[in-house]
Each structure stands twice: as C-alpha cells, then as structure tokens.
Amino acid sequence: MFQNTAAEIYVPTYQEWAKVLPRTTDLCIGAHQDDIEIMAYGPISQCYGKDDRHFTGVVVTDGGGSPRSGVYANYSDEDMKKIRVTEQKTATHIGQYNAQVFMAYKSGDVKDPANKYLVNEIKELILTCQPENLYTHNLADKHDTHVAVCLHVIRALREIPAEKRPKKIVSMEVWRGLDWLCDEDKVIHDTGAYPNVASSLVGVFDSQVSGGKRYDLATQGRRLANATFFASHSVDDYEGITFGLDITDLINSDTNPSDFINMYIDRFKDEVTKRVKAFS
C-alpha cells in the first residue's frame, strides 16, 4: 500500500490490519505526530470504549525537523523520528484507537502539490477504512504542511466515487484556531469527556512538550477558551470545545479550495462590518 519503507499500520490490539481498518467509523488524517490528538479529541472521545464506533488515525509525515531543546537538544533527526513514532503508538493505546497509520513522508514531499503517490495512498486508505466521518486540517491553518495535507486529502476524496466518500468531512483547528468563523459555520466538538484521557493524549508527546512546546497546556487552554467565549449571554454548556469547518460540500463540487475558504473569511468580514456599523 505504501511506497515509503518506514510506513507502518499499527494496531494496538495486535490484530491483522486488513480486518481492523474496514471497521473504522471515524478517520483523522493529520500531518504530524500529536496533530490528531490536538484537533480530533472530540471524535476520539466519542469512539472511546464503544463497540460500534472505531477511531483510526493517520500521520502523513515522518516526524523529522521538529524543534527540540532540553534532554532532546542533541538528538538527531533519526532519533526524533523514532521517538515520535513511539509516542504516537502510546497515544493509540491511551485513546483506544482502532489503528494508527504512519505514512512516513518527508515534509518537503508533502508540500509538493504534484505528489500523486501521496494522493493515491490517501485514497486507498479511505477506500479501505470506509469511514462515516473524516477529519483533517483546515485551509486557514498557518502551518504550510498542514494546509498541504488538507489539499492532498481534498484531491484524494475527489477521485473517489461520490457514493464511497465519507458522509461528513470536517477540517479542524491546530496551528490557527477557528473561533473566528461565524457561529453558524462552526462544527462543535465536545472535548469535556474523560479529561484524564484528554490530558494524557497530548502530554504523552514528551519530545514536543519537554522539547520546548507546551502543547499540553495550550491545547487544554484553547478548548476551555472556546467553550467559555462561545456564547456571551448564557452559561457554559461545555467544559471544552474544538471547532471545525464542514468541507463536505467542497469535496462534492469543483469549487477551488481558496475560493471556498475565502467565502467564510468574507462572511466573517461582513459580520464584523455589520456590527461596527450598527453602533457607529
């Protein structure tokens, strides 16, 4: 299935992946190790402990090139790749994932819009997993590799016959929040369930946390901020929220992705302009 020799399909229950992947109900395709845990904890928690829902994660890159300090300061790229894979596998056990796929692409290869190998592998994974719901990065993210992954996912989905596509496709927040979206455009994921699991899933990536990036605190802070600032005239309905943007209509049309996301940016602009003018 994969061209990269370091690619792997890891099943935490040690069953055959060919039997496990097709039972996937929720599939998340992220760029890096820990992206899945940051953006898709809502879906992870909805599958946690369930017999009829199964969460499968996909990490596209090999984990090289990450910032590092402290105990990891002198680690080589190869060392970091191994550590990040181990951390991601630990997360699959903590979150009771169905399976975890490592595609092991270099970041530079992911950012190549003409990379048909990657598109074909994503397409084959989706067809094998047959998920009801698919989650990936959003087009307004400020991380180049995240946006590139989103675009490859869009290309792959558009090559799949409409009847075999996931019913719902949602783009999620990592390296830029989606709180700026107009409220009616937000897909809300409740992240308040199993708080111990939520904190452990991000905290397990010690190479990133101790390595100089407090993703554990930042992720929990964003979720709480989203919940608190979501509605100004009512008490909080959630203990934590992540926001998403439904891109199902984008997949099922020939709309240019930049035109699609600009439509939501323009809606936000119009909302701000209308509010300011109302009290000017």
Wavefront OBJ file of the C-alpha trace (Angstrom):
o trace
v 0.000 0.000 0.000
v 2.871 2.411 0.778
v 5.977 3.492 -1.089
v 7.960 4.593 1.987
v 9.865 1.775 3.696
v 9.272 3.352 7.122
v 5.488 3.373 6.602
v 3.504 1.205 9.003
v -0.020 0.297 10.062
v -0.037 -0.172 13.825
v -2.939 -1.940 15.525
v -2.805 -1.611 19.339
v -4.788 -4.834 19.803
v -2.289 -6.646 17.517
v -4.990 -7.889 15.172
v -4.468 -8.002 11.418
v -4.816 -4.513 9.993
v -6.723 -5.805 6.955
v -9.518 -6.914 9.288
v -9.397 -3.857 11.525
v -9.268 -0.905 9.111
v -12.659 -1.583 7.418
v -14.497 -1.182 10.735
v -13.314 2.442 11.022
v -16.165 4.882 11.600
v -14.052 7.982 12.257
v -10.824 8.637 10.339
v -8.448 11.517 11.065
v -5.608 12.414 8.699
v -3.020 14.709 10.268
v 0.367 15.991 9.212
v 2.445 15.269 12.321
v 2.551 13.113 15.409
v 0.276 14.822 18.001
v -1.811 16.752 15.429
v -4.529 14.118 15.674
v -4.679 14.373 19.457
v -4.827 18.177 19.337
v -7.549 18.549 16.721
v -9.669 15.404 16.972
v -10.133 14.644 20.658
v -13.899 15.148 20.266
v -14.212 12.262 17.782
v -11.666 10.201 19.756
v -13.767 10.532 22.913
v -16.955 9.649 21.023
v -15.366 6.346 19.994
v -13.643 5.691 23.323
v -14.887 2.471 24.926
v -17.507 1.915 22.210
v -18.120 -1.345 20.382
v -19.857 0.294 17.443
v -17.512 3.245 16.835
v -13.842 2.952 15.911
v -11.298 5.763 15.538
v -8.338 5.388 13.174
v -5.521 7.930 12.934
v -3.192 8.679 10.031
v 0.077 10.623 10.368
v 1.415 11.697 6.987
v 4.952 12.924 7.819
v 7.881 11.078 9.363
v 8.387 13.387 12.372
v 11.675 14.879 11.224
v 12.599 18.548 11.597
v 10.755 19.249 14.842
v 12.126 21.867 17.284
v 13.923 20.426 20.283
v 15.607 21.529 23.479
v 16.483 20.225 26.952
v 17.101 16.493 27.043
v 16.264 16.308 23.320
v 18.545 19.162 22.233
v 21.267 16.916 20.797
v 19.013 14.247 19.345
v 19.410 13.625 15.631
v 16.515 13.755 13.208
v 16.545 9.967 13.014
v 16.388 9.734 16.809
v 13.437 12.120 16.898
v 11.571 10.205 14.228
v 11.795 7.008 16.291
v 10.751 8.760 19.497
v 7.765 10.455 17.870
v 6.547 7.173 16.382
v 6.820 5.538 19.806
v 4.888 8.422 21.397
v 2.171 8.159 18.746
v 1.854 4.422 19.347
v 1.474 5.074 23.073
v -1.329 7.520 22.262
v -3.163 4.812 20.311
v -3.277 2.694 23.470
v -4.343 5.581 25.715
v -7.089 6.653 23.316
v -8.159 3.089 22.435
v -7.698 3.754 18.732
v -8.740 1.174 16.193
v -5.439 1.616 14.331
v -2.700 4.135 13.631
v -1.191 4.603 10.182
v 2.285 6.071 9.642
v 2.828 7.184 6.017
v 6.386 8.431 6.743
v 6.636 11.161 4.107
v 9.208 13.919 4.366
v 7.614 17.313 4.913
v 9.069 18.615 1.647
v 7.424 15.796 -0.297
v 4.079 16.552 1.346
v 4.302 20.173 0.224
v 4.656 19.083 -3.410
v 1.182 19.615 -4.968
v 2.066 17.168 -7.748
v 2.761 14.260 -5.379
v 0.429 11.655 -6.856
v 1.911 8.870 -4.748
v 0.624 10.539 -1.591
v -2.791 11.252 -3.090
v -3.149 7.648 -4.227
v -2.141 6.283 -0.829
v -4.622 8.542 0.963
v -7.314 7.488 -1.490
v -6.550 3.790 -0.911
v -6.641 4.272 2.858
v -10.024 5.992 2.717
v -11.446 3.257 0.490
v -10.070 0.581 2.826
v -11.332 2.245 6.007
v -14.709 3.330 4.584
v -15.282 5.872 7.392
v -18.563 7.642 8.045
v -16.673 10.754 9.170
v -13.298 12.106 8.087
v -11.286 14.827 9.829
v -8.227 16.704 8.630
v -6.519 20.101 8.804
v -8.234 23.333 7.740
v -7.388 25.570 4.800
v -6.896 28.622 7.045
v -4.201 26.919 9.139
v -0.898 28.830 9.198
v 1.344 25.735 9.040
v 2.318 25.034 5.422
v 2.461 21.261 5.866
v -0.985 21.215 7.474
v -2.530 23.068 4.540
v -0.690 20.800 2.096
v -2.097 17.703 3.808
v -5.604 19.152 3.655
v -5.243 19.809 -0.068
v -3.964 16.273 -0.729
v -6.933 14.873 1.197
v -9.276 17.000 -0.917
v -7.630 15.722 -4.118
v -7.896 12.116 -2.941
v -11.539 12.426 -1.923
v -12.491 13.983 -5.242
v -11.041 10.952 -7.024
v -13.268 8.621 -5.012
v -16.775 7.940 -6.389
v -19.356 10.055 -4.565
v -21.180 7.034 -3.150
v -17.978 5.781 -1.495
v -16.957 9.070 0.140
v -17.409 9.703 3.874
v -20.784 11.202 4.742
v -19.185 14.090 6.616
v -15.772 15.694 6.115
v -14.632 18.267 8.677
v -11.480 20.394 8.744
v -10.121 21.077 12.227
v -8.015 23.598 14.153
v -4.361 23.170 15.145
v -1.963 25.950 14.089
v -4.733 28.517 13.927
v -7.958 28.376 15.844
v -11.329 28.513 14.094
v -13.030 30.712 16.675
v -13.081 33.477 14.023
v -15.693 31.593 11.996
v -19.240 32.917 12.212
v -21.064 30.819 14.803
v -23.431 29.265 12.292
v -20.434 27.959 10.309
v -18.755 26.227 13.251
v -18.864 22.484 13.750
v -18.682 21.996 17.527
v -16.930 19.043 19.088
v -17.361 18.498 22.822
v -13.968 17.718 24.395
v -15.131 17.533 28.010
v -15.415 13.750 28.294
v -12.672 11.737 30.014
v -10.480 14.728 30.971
v -7.731 12.414 32.210
v -7.543 10.782 28.773
v -7.621 14.179 27.049
v -4.644 15.491 29.009
v -2.709 12.237 28.669
v -3.123 12.081 24.908
v -1.273 15.358 24.363
v 1.055 15.013 27.353
v 2.431 11.700 26.103
v 4.323 13.560 23.367
v 7.169 14.432 25.721
v 9.605 15.127 22.874
v 7.439 18.119 21.993
v 6.359 19.227 25.483
v 9.692 18.877 27.269
v 11.373 19.672 23.986
v 10.162 23.262 24.182
v 6.489 23.440 23.129
v 3.770 23.305 25.817
v 1.145 21.826 23.552
v -0.433 20.100 26.545
v -1.324 23.376 28.283
v -2.071 25.283 25.072
v -4.475 22.633 23.782
v -6.450 22.476 27.017
v -6.453 26.282 27.220
v -7.852 26.673 23.715
v -10.600 24.148 24.374
v -11.636 25.909 27.573
v -11.458 29.339 25.900
v -13.614 28.107 23.019
v -16.231 26.850 25.473
v -16.231 29.979 27.645
v -16.218 32.579 24.888
v -18.599 30.768 22.540
v -21.763 32.419 23.903
v -21.715 35.733 25.771
v -25.255 35.677 27.197
v -25.523 32.160 28.593
v -23.656 29.885 30.969
v -21.179 27.429 29.521
v -22.724 24.303 28.018
v -19.372 22.569 27.605
v -16.193 22.106 29.598
v -14.179 22.180 26.395
v -14.758 22.679 22.669
v -12.809 22.296 19.463
v -14.150 23.974 16.356
v -14.273 22.548 12.861
v -15.434 23.637 9.416
v -17.538 21.246 7.337
v -15.907 20.849 3.905
v -18.188 18.113 2.595
v -19.712 20.458 0.009
v -16.227 21.430 -1.182
v -15.378 17.783 -1.848
v -18.636 17.195 -3.694
v -18.107 20.153 -6.036
v -15.387 21.538 -8.297
v -15.033 24.730 -6.239
v -11.465 25.962 -5.883
v -10.299 25.442 -2.264
v -9.060 29.036 -1.972
v -12.446 30.337 -3.142
v -14.144 28.059 -0.619
v -12.238 29.281 2.418
v -12.434 32.894 1.242
v -16.213 32.586 1.281
v -16.038 32.027 5.065
v -13.467 34.770 5.516
v -15.816 37.138 3.675
v -18.706 36.062 5.915
v -16.590 36.910 8.957
v -15.657 40.267 7.421
v -19.320 41.056 6.704
v -20.340 40.128 10.272
v -17.694 42.405 11.776
v -18.541 45.241 9.423
v -22.271 44.956 10.161
v -21.717 45.008 13.931
v -19.402 48.010 13.809
v -21.748 49.973 11.548
v -24.720 49.198 13.823
v -23.147 51.180 16.663
v -21.247 53.825 14.706
l 1 2 3 4 5 6 7 8 9 10 11 12 13 14 15 16 17 18 19 20 21 22 23 24 25 26 27 28 29 30 31 32 33 34 35 36 37 38 39 40 41 42 43 44 45 46 47 48 49 50 51 52 53 54 55 56 57 58 59 60 61 62 63 64 65 66 67 68 69 70 71 72 73 74 75 76 77 78 79 80 81 82 83 84 85 86 87 88 89 90 91 92 93 94 95 96 97 98 99 100 101 102 103 104 105 106 107 108 109 110 111 112 113 114 115 116 117 118 119 120 121 122 123 124 125 126 127 128 129 130 131 132 133 134 135 136 137 138 139 140 141 142 143 144 145 146 147 148 149 150 151 152 153 154 155 156 157 158 159 160 161 162 163 164 165 166 167 168 169 170 171 172 173 174 175 176 177 178 179 180 181 182 183 184 185 186 187 188 189 190 191 192 193 194 195 196 197 198 199 200 201 202 203 204 205 206 207 208 209 210 211 212 213 214 215 216 217 218 219 220 221 222 223 224 225 226 227 228 229 230 231 232 233 234 235 236 237 238 239 240 241 242 243 244 245 246 247 248 249 250 251 252 253 254 255 256 257 258 259 260 261 262 263 264 265 266 267 268 269 270 271 272 273 274 275 276 277 278 279 280
